[in-house]
Amino acid sequence: MKIPTAKLKAILLYFCNYTDTTFLGKTKLMKLFYFADFTHLKQFGSPITYDTYVKLEHGPIPSTIKSLVDTACENIDESILFDTIKCEREKGFGMYRILPVRKFTQKDADLFSKSELEILEKVCVRYGDKNTAFIEKASHREASYRKTDMLEVIPYTIAAEDEDCLVEKEDIELLMKIML
């Protein structure tokens, strides 16, 4: 993953502040990251986080980000996200709700390009008030999910196979070589 910690924290804060946290569990959060990365990739040729995505039963997940969020939910004192999110589990529910520790500020916004902020906003408008099942089903319609095997790493170039991709596969390949 090639994203600075401050920017990762800012994305978490953005999602936590601009979605309905009633429905914001770990699974939905991972799909928000997926849609942010792959939507930005399909429109502008590069992901935002550059995390490694893996196909799991509930859809694509960013492996490093998932690990960081899992640590925050299991032992916040050992997490680098202690100042960003908190995880709450309501009695009788298995889902952790992901909540922000603070508001998303202009200082956070300054970490992003105009296109990145545009995509974060689009993702939150599209999925912010939707439940996990809705966003999970949406992720299953993507080429990245349909054309990879379970537990397989999802190549960013597969996004070129989606109808809404504005970037050629070769351009994605070239940019990924340059950036990684």
N, C-alpha and C positions, 0 to 999 in steps of 0.2 A: 504494500500500500504506500502510495507516494503523497499522502496528504498530511500537512502539518497538524499536530494535535489541536492547536487553537481553532483551526478550520473545521476539523471533525466535531469538536465540541460545539461550534457555532451551528453546524448542520443539525445536531441533536437538539439544540435549543430552538432552532427554527421549527423543526417538526413538532416539538413539544408545545410550543407557543402558538402555532398556527394550524393545529388539528384538534379535533375533539378528543381529549385524553380519556374520555369514557371508553373509547375503542382502541386506545393506543397501548397495545401490548408489544412484547418482543417480536412476535411474528409479523405484525403489521409494520412495525418500525423497520424491520429488515426489508420489507417490500417497498417502503417509501424510499429507502436508500437505493434499492434496485431501480425503481422507476426514475429517480433523480439521475443516477449514473447513466442508465441506458437511454433515457430521453435526451439528455444533454449530448450523449454520443451520437444518437441518430440525427440530431439537428445541427450540431456544431463540430462533430468529428472527434470529440474527446470526452471521457467520463469525468466526473468531478473528483471522486475519491481514488480511483485506480485500484480499489481493493480487488481481491480475487473472489469471484462469485462461484458458488458450488450449487448444483441442483440437489435439492432435498424434497421430500414428500410435499411440503407445504409451499414449495416454490424456491426461486433462487435466493441465496443468502450471501451477504458479504462476509467472508470468513473472519477476517481480523476484527471488523466492527462487531460482529456477533460475539466474538470472544470477549471484547472489551465490555460490552453491555451485560453479558452473562456474569462477568466478574463484579460489575457494579451492583447487580441484583443479588449476588450471593455473598459478597463481602465488600461493602462500600469503602471500608477503611483501607483496603488494599488496591483500590481502583483509581486510575488516573481521571475517572469521570466523577469523582466525589463532589466536585464543585459545579457539576453540570446537570446531572439527572439523579432522580431517586426512584426506586422501585417499590411499589406498594402492592400487597396481595390482600384482597378483601376476603373475609371469612367465607368459606363455602365455594370459592372460585380458585381455579388452578392458575389463572392468568395473572401475571404481574402487570400492573399499570405503570407506564413510564411517564414520569412527571418532571417538569423542569425545576431546577433549583433557583433559577433566576430568569428574568426577562431577556429576550433577544434584543440587543442594543445596536446602535449605529456602529460602534466599534466592531461588533460581530459582523455586521453587514459589509464593512470595509474590507473584510477578508476575501470577498467574492467578486468575480467579474460580473458585469451586467447580465451576461447570458446565464451564468450560474444562478443568480438571484431570480431571474425570470423563470428558470426551470423549477427551482425550489417552490416558487409561488404556484406555478401550474400544477405541480404534483400535489401540493396541499389543497388547492381548490378542487382538484379532481377526486382525491381520495381522503381528504381530511375528515369528512363526516361519515365515511363509509366504515362498515365493520370489517373484521379480518377476513371473513369468508369472501366478501366482495373483491377485495384487493388481491387475495390469493388466487381466485378464479381469473382475474385479469392477468396476473403474472403467468398463469398456465397457458394463456393464449399466445404468448410471445414465442418467437422462434428459439430464443435462448432456453426455454423450458421444453418445448416440443421436440427439439432436435438434439438434445443431449441426454445421456444416460444418468440414472440415479447415482449420486455421489461424484459425478464427473465435474471437473472444472469447466466453467462456461467461458468460451473465448469471446472477447468483446466483438470480434469480427462477425460473429453470427447475427448481430443486430442488423447487418446489411440485408438480411433475408426478410425482415419485417417490411410490410407495405409502407409504413410511415417513415422509413429511413430515408433521409435526404443526402446521405453520404455514401460513396462507393466503398466496397469492401477493401479495395486496394489503398484508398486514402486512410482508412482506419488502421490497416496493417502498417503503413508507413508512419503514421503518427505514433502508434504504440511502440514501434522500434525506436523512434526518436526520444520519446518520453520515458521509456523504461530502460 
